[in-house]
Amino acid sequence: MCGIALHFNSSGRATPLDLRLIHHRGPDSSGEWTSPDGRCWFGSRRLAIVDLSPKGAQPMTDPATGNVLVVNGEIYNHRALRERLGPDVDWRGTSDTETLLQGYARWGHEVVQHLKGMFAFAIYDAARKEIFLARDRLGIKPLYYTADRESVRVASEVKMFAGASQQIDAESISAYLQWGASPERQLLFPDIHVLPAGHAMTIGSDGKQKIWRYWPARKTFVSPVENVLLRLRELIERAVDEHLLSDVPVASFLSGGIDSSIVTAIAAQKLENKLQTYSVGFDLAEFDETAIAQEIAQRYGTDHHRIQLSEEEVIHSVTEAVAKLDLPSVDAINTFIVSRAVAAHGVKVALSGLGGDELFGGYPSFRDVPRLQLIARLPRPLRKTLGRAARLGDRLADLPATTDAGELARWRRRFFTDEMIHRAGLPLAPTAFDCPVELPDDFARVSWAELTGYMRRMLLRDADQMSMAVSLEMRVPFLDHELVEYVLGLPAAAKKRYPGVKGLLVEACRDLLPASVYERPKAGFVLPMKPWMRGPLASFVNDGLRETRTREILPQSFVNEMSEAFRRDRLHWTRLWSIVVLGHYAKRWDLFRSADENSSSHSHR
């Protein structure tokens, strides 16, 4: 796991980016490389996980081809790839970085089809004088870039472009408010782009960029329905086993929920040494879910650590998490609190159950979308009347006139209504639902919407920036792409055959779990944010709101209206918190919104 950066200048000498800005992503070592003609610079910060020796350092050069690689992530099948590459390769070390470099020498751009893992990498192709970049299929690892006529800059974090000319405009603010995090196609800074998940990119010697999708590689996901439980269990076990690849101890986040318990149970059985497990609780007992985690830990004999945090410690962590955000998000706090607590114990790698809800139907969206399909057929005035009865009036009025399950699942994740966005003086910034693969039914389309929407723009980005902020690598076995393709390709009947939330997953792994895990309501590490925002966090909230007003990011009338609605319990705390986070982020980056909405808005640094 690393932080990577590059600069390519087609008409002059490349300028190194400041690697100190991403020291937290790789505190173990730092490396730089400049091409012989001086037009290309690569930089890397390393968190050493596989092959801890200098032979695994980056940037890594292939002496036979002159190709150079920087990579962020892990290639979990790299040992199998070494066998496929054959005995003729003169291996210098045991890192997956070297495996990827040799794989590129053999397969070129097609190397991405051979990889299993989470990755964002850049390769300088010495023969072609071009740069090849790629990002993993599900978007677990980020890769941002800026480009102008002469140069391209690429990095693992947005903060690496702090010296570039950037903008913050009304539409990008609107997109953030609508989704609680910036969609990848419309980051808060319009001049900064993200290489989409499952895509690759080349930068030619003339600086021209070409981007293409390499995943999904198939037009249709269709999975056989024979022996579903056996096949599913095999895929989950193999995914967890592959995610244990490491030359340092691997730990597991153990919340006591279904997903983390399954990952922990399998990992504990696969590892030769005791698995380290961590659960986090704090003083308010009604929010503490660590007792069931302890039960799982005892069952599998893990080296378990129950980290008890005081309310004061957690509140301090809330403000610290906001300060660590590379891009603003309403939902990063829990991940930061858990990651920081685990990293403080010297852990460098931790397994997470993220992805289970999206694949197996753990979200209310799987239940709500069929109802929304019926409501969407009603005239808009009737939808609004129906919504008032359910205290959802304005939201239902905005329901798109479609029965497409993916589109409705995407819409359901919106934070603010159309009317609220208009009152904020912002244009609507819709994000189109994109599903480039044929799926068997609506259940799978909801899964795809959650995987490529809420999970990618918020959960995965939060997981990366909050874990790497404390130099911790978070791994997500449920997002193994072969497992994802298999589950997405199953018909809904196979997933709904077994009762309960995520019934198929529970049935396939029932022998691993005590009944206390799957017979209780879905829970989690929940923070009492609403009373805190009115109490110990009140000054922090007011400061954030004030920044959005004084920097003219949002009108004072709108901010006051949202504050009053929150005070009256007519606005969910996450809505106001999204504005608070935006204000503190704008202050840290010294961002302003232009008074002239017809021209570009500029950030001042």
N, C-alpha and C positions, 0 to 999 in steps of 0.2 A: 504494500500500500504506500502510495506516495502522493506528492503534489507535483504536477508537471507544468511547464511553461515553454513557449517558443516564440520567436519572432523571425519572420521571413521578410526580407526587403528585396524586391525585384530589381531595384535600381541603385542600390547603395549598400552600405554596411549595416547589418542587423545590430540592434541595441538590446543588451540584456535586460530582462525584467527583474524586478527586485524580489529575489527568492525569500528574503526575510519576512515578507508579508504572508508567506504560507509555511513558515517554520513549523507551526503546530501540526501540519500534515505529515511531516517527516523530520523529527528531531534527531534521528540517528546519524544522518550524513547529508551532504549537499554536493551536487556535481553540475558542471557546465561543459558545453562543447560548442565550438564554432566551426562551420564548414570551411574548407580551404579557401573558397572565394570570399568568405566573410559575410555572405548574404543571409546565412541561416544560423540562428543561435538556439540551442536547446538547454533547458535547465531542469533540475529535479531536486526535490527534497525527499529523503527516503525514510520510511518507517519499515525497518527490516523485519520481515516475517518468514520468508523462504530464502534459504541460503544466506546466512547472516554475515558471511565473509565478504571481503572486498570484491570477490568475483561476481557478486550479485548487484554491484553498484551501478548506478545510472548517472548520465546517459551511457548506454552500452553500445559498443561498436563491434560489428562483425568483421574480423580481419580479412576474411575471404572476399567479401563483397564491398566493404566500405560503408555498408548501411549502418545507421545509428537509430537507436530506439529510446524513447522515454515512455513509461507506462504507469498508470495509476490503477491499482486493482489486483485481482488474483485470477490466474488461469487454473481452474481446479482440475482439469484433465491433462495437465502438462506432462505428467509421467507417461500417460498413455500416448500422448503425441510424440514423445521422445522415442518410444518403441516404433511408432509408425514411420518416423523419419529415418529409422534404420541405423545400422552400425557405422556408416561412413562419416557421420558427423563427428567432428573433433570437439567434444564437449569440454569446456573449461571450468564449469561450475555446475551447480544443481538448481539454479533458480528458474522459475517460470518465465522470467524476463528473457533469459537466453533461449528458452524453448520458443517463445513467440518470435524472437529475432530470426532463429533458424527456420521456423515455420514460414515466415515471410519469404526467406530466400528460396524455399521450395515451392510455395503455392502463390506467392504474390498477393494481390488483392483478395483472392479467394481464401486467404488464411482465416478470415473472420468466420467462415462457415465451419471451420474445424474447432473453434474455441468454445469451451464451456466456462463461464465465469462472469465476473463483473469487471469491466475494464473500460478505460478511455486511454488511447495511446496515439503517439505520433511516431512515424518512421521516416527518416530521411533516406530516400532511395538514391544512392550515389550514381548509379548508371543512368537513371532517368532524370536526375537533377530535380526531383519532385518530392513533395511531402505527402505521405499517406496517413490519414487519421481515421479512427473508427471508435464507436461507442457501443457498449453492450446492448443486447436486444431489449431489455426491460428498462434501461435508463437508470441503473443502480448508481453508476459513477457519472459525474458531470463533466462536460467539456464545453467551455465558453470561448468565443472568439470575437474579435473586431477586425474590420477590414477597410482599407481605403484603396486608392488607385495603385499605390506602390507597395503596400505591405499588409501582412496579416499577423495578428498577435493571438495566441491561443494559451489558455490557462485553466487550471482546475477550479479557480474561484474568481468571481467578479472583481474582488478587491485588487487583483493584479493589474487591472486597467485604470487604476486611480488617476494616472496622469493623462489619460486619453480624453478627447473631446466627447462628452456624453450629454444626453438630454433626458429630461423627464417631462413627459407631456400628458395631456388630459386623458388620452385614450389608455395609456399604460397605467395611470392611476386608477382609472375605471376598471381595467382588467384585474388589477390587484384586489380592489374592494369587492368585486363580484365573486371572486373565488377564494379570498383569504390568503392567497399566494399568487405570485405572477405566473401565468401560463407560460410554457416554454416558447411558444410562438410570439409572445408579447411580454418580454421581460420589462421590468420597471425602467430600464435604460434602453431606449430604442436602438442605440448604436451598438449594443452588445447582443450577440446572438448565441444560441446554444445548438450544437450539433445534435439533431434529433436522435432519440434512442433507435437502435437497429439501423443506423445509417453510417455510411463511410463518406470520406471526402478526400479529394486530392487538391493540392496547391501546385500548379505547374511552375516551371522556371520563369514564366512571364507573370506569375502572380495570380493567374486566373484560377477560380475555384470551380470544382465540379462535385456535386453531392448526389448520392443515390441511396436508395433503401436496399438493404440486403436481408432484412427480416421484417415480416414473415417471408420465408423463401417459398412457401407453398401458397396456392390460391385458396385452399380449403383446409380447415382443421376438422377431421373426422376420425374419431377413435372407436375401436371395436368395443362392444358392450359385454363380451364374454370375459369372465374372470376379472371383473372390474376391481374388486377388493384386493385380490392378490396382486394385480398389476399396479394398482395405486400404491400399495404398501411397498412394493419393490422399488418404485420410482422415488418415493419419499426416503426410504432407507439409503438408496444410492446417493441421492442428493445430499443428505446430511453427512454421509461418509466422505464424499468428495470435499465438502466444506470444512472438513477437519484438517485439510492439508496445511501444515504449518511446522516451522522449526522452533516455535515458541509455544508455551501453553495456551490452549483454547478454553475460553470460558463460555457460559451461556446465561443470557438474561432469562430469569425464571419468574414470571409474573404469577403463575398459578393458573393461567388460562389454557385453553385447549392447545393452541398453536405452540406456545413456548414449552408446554409440558411434553408434547410429542417430540419436538426437536431435542429437548434435554434428555428424554428417555432413550432415544436412539443413539445420541452422541455418547451418553454414559456407557452404553453397551459396546460401542465401537472402539472407544479409546482404551489403550493399554493402561494409562495412568488415570487417576481419579479426575473426573471432570470438575472444574470449578463452576459453581453456580452462584448467582447473585439475585437477591430480591431486595427491593427498596420499600420501606414503609416510613411513616412518620406519625407524630403524636396523636393526630385525630383518628381515633380507632375506627370510625365509620368509613374512612377512606383507606384503611390498611388491609391489603389482600395477601399478606405474606404467610398466613397460616397454611394455606393449601400448597403454596410453593414449598414450604418446609416438609409437607407430607410427600411430595414428589421427590425431594432431595433425599429423604430418608429411605424411600423405596428403592432408589437407584444408587445409594451410597455415595453421593457426590460430596465434594468438599464445599459445603454450603456456607454462604455468608449472607446473613440478614443485616442489611445496612439500615439503621434507624436514624432518621433525620428529624431534627427539631423543626417546629413550625418556623422559627426564625431563620434557620438554615435554608429551608425551602423558599421562603419569601426572598431571601438574598439571591438565591439561584435564579429566580424568575427574572430579576433585573439584569443579572449577569448573562443569562441566555439571550435576552434581547440585544445586548451589546455584542454578542458573538455572531449574530446573524450575518451571513454573506449576502443574502437577499431576504427581505421581510417576509414573515410568515406568522400566522395566528396560532400555529399548532406545534411549536418546536420545544416547548418548555419541558415536558415530561422526558423527552429523549435526552435533553441536555442534563437533567438532574440525574437520571439513571447512568448515563455515560460517564459523567464526572465522578460519581460515587464509585463506579467500577474501576475506572482508570486510576483513581487514587490508591487502589490496591495493587498497582503495578501490572494490570492486565493490558495486553496490546491487541487481543483478538476476542471478540464475543459474538456468539450466535444469537439471532433474533427470530421470532416467529412471524415477522412481517410478511404479508402476502397471503396468509391463510384465509382471512376474511374475504379478500377479493376473489379468490378462486372458488371457495366453497360456500359462499352465500352468507357470510357472517354479518353483513350490513343490513339495516332496515330497507335500503334501496331495493333489495331483491323482493321484499314483500310489498313495497309501496308502488313500484313501477306498474304492475298489472292494474292497480287501482287508478293510477294516473292515466293509463291508456283509456280507461272508460271515461274519466272526467274530461280528457282532452277532446272527446267527441262532442261535448256540450258547447253551446254558444258562450262567448266570453262573459256577458253579463250574468248568465246563470252560474258560471264557474265562480265568479266573484261573490255571488250570493251564497253559494254553497260553502265557499271558503270562510265567509264571515261566521257561519254557524260553527265551523271548526276552528275559528280564530286564525285562519290562514288566508283571509280575503284577498289582500294584495298579491300574495304569492301565487295563488291559483289563477288570478287574472292574467298573470304573465306566462302561464303554462303554454308552451308552444303547441300549435295546432298540428300535432303529429302523434302517431302511435308507435313510432320507432323507439324500441326499448332503450337502446344506447343513448339516443338523444334525450330521452326523459330522465335517465339515470344521471346524465351529465348536468341537466338543468336542476335536478334536485339538490346538487351540491352548491348552488348559488347562495351567497351570503346576503346580498341586498336586492331588493326588487327594482324593476325598471323605474318606477316612480321615485324611489330613493336616489337612484343614480342621477336622474334628471334634476332632483332638488339639490344634489351636490354640484350641479353645474357641469356635469360630465357627460360625454357621449357614451352610448352603449358600446361595449367591446365584446361582441359575441365570439365564442370559440367553437368552430365547427367540429362536430363529432366525426372522427376519421377512423374507419375500420377497413383496412385494406385486405382483409382475409374473410372468406365466407365462413360463418359460424353456424352451428346446428339450430339454435333457437334463441329466444329472448333472454333466457337465463345467462347464456354465454355472452350475449351482447352487453348485458349489465356488467358482467365480469370484466369484459374488455374496457368498458367505459370507466370502471373503477380503477383498473390496472393502469390505464394510459392517461387518466385524468387526475382524480384526487390523489392516488398513490404516487404518481410520478411527479406532479408539480408540488406536492406538499410532503407526503410521508417520506419518500425516498430522498428528496432534497434536504429535508430536516434531518433525516438519519445520517446523511453524509456530513452536512455542515456541523451538526451538534456533536457527533462522535469524533470527527476529525479535529474539532476545536480543542479536544483534550487528548489528541494523539491516540485514538482508539479506532481499530478497524471493526466495523459491524458487518456481519455476514448474514445473508438471508436465504437459507436453503429452499424455502417454498417458491422462490423465484428462479429456480433452475429451469431453463427454457424448455427442456424436454418434458418436465413435469407440467409446466404451464400449458404447453401445446396439447398434452394428453387430456388434462382436465377440461380445457376449453372445448375440445372436440367431443366430449361426452354429451349425450342428450340430457335434457333436464330431468327426464324420467329416472335416469340412473342416479342423479344427484339428490332427487327428492324421494327416493325409494325408502330411505331410512329416516325415522322421525327425529325431530329436534333441530336446533341450529347447527349447521355444518354436519348433518347426520352422516353423510357419506364418509367424511374424514374421520369422524368418531368411530364409525363401524369398522373402517379399515385398520384403526389403531386402538380398538377398544381394550385389547389385552395389555396395552401399555399404560392405561389411565385408571386411576381410582374413580369411582362414581362421583366423588365430590367435585371433580374437575368439570365433567360434562353435564351434570344434573343441576348446576346452579346457573342463575342468569349471567349473561355476559357482563363482565366487569372490567376493571383495569385500575391503573394508578391515576386516580382522579384527584385533581386539586380543587379546593373550594375557592375558585377564582372570584366568584361574584362577591362574597363578603370581604375578601381581601381587597378587591378593587374599591370597595367603599370604606375600607379601614386602613390597614397598614400600607397598602399600595396606592392610596388615594393621591398622594402628592406626585407619585410617578405617573399615574394616569393623567392628572391635570397637566403635568409638564408635556406629555406626549400630545395631548389634545391642543395645547397652546401652540406647539411647534407647527402643527398642520395649518393653524390659522395665520400665524405671523409670517410663515413662508408662502402663504397664499396657495397652498396645495389643495385646501378645501375651504369653502366659505364658512365664515363664523356662524351664520344662521344654521347651516347644516350640522356643524359640530355641536352647537348648543342644543339643537333638536334631538340629536342622537343621545347626548348626555342626559337630557331630561327624560327621554323614553327609557333609558337604562335605569334611571333613578326610580321611575314608576313601575319597574318590572314589565315594561312593554317591549323591551329589546333584549335579546339574548346577550350575555356578557361577551361572547366571541366577536360580535359585530362591533361593539365599542372598542374592544381590545385590538381589533385589526387597525383601527384608526390610531390608537395609542402607539402601537408598534411602528406604524408608518411615520408618525411624528418623530419618534426617537431615532429611527433610521435616517430620516431626512436631516436631522440635526447632526448626526455623526458624519454624514457625507456632505453636509452643507448644501443641501438640495433646495431649489426653488422652482416654482412653477411660473412660467411667463404670464404676465398680465394680459398679453395679446394671444387669445386662443387660436387665432388664425395663422399664427406663426409658430416656429419651433420654440419650445421651452428649454431653458438651459439650466444645467447644474453648475454651481460655482464652487470651486475647490480652493 
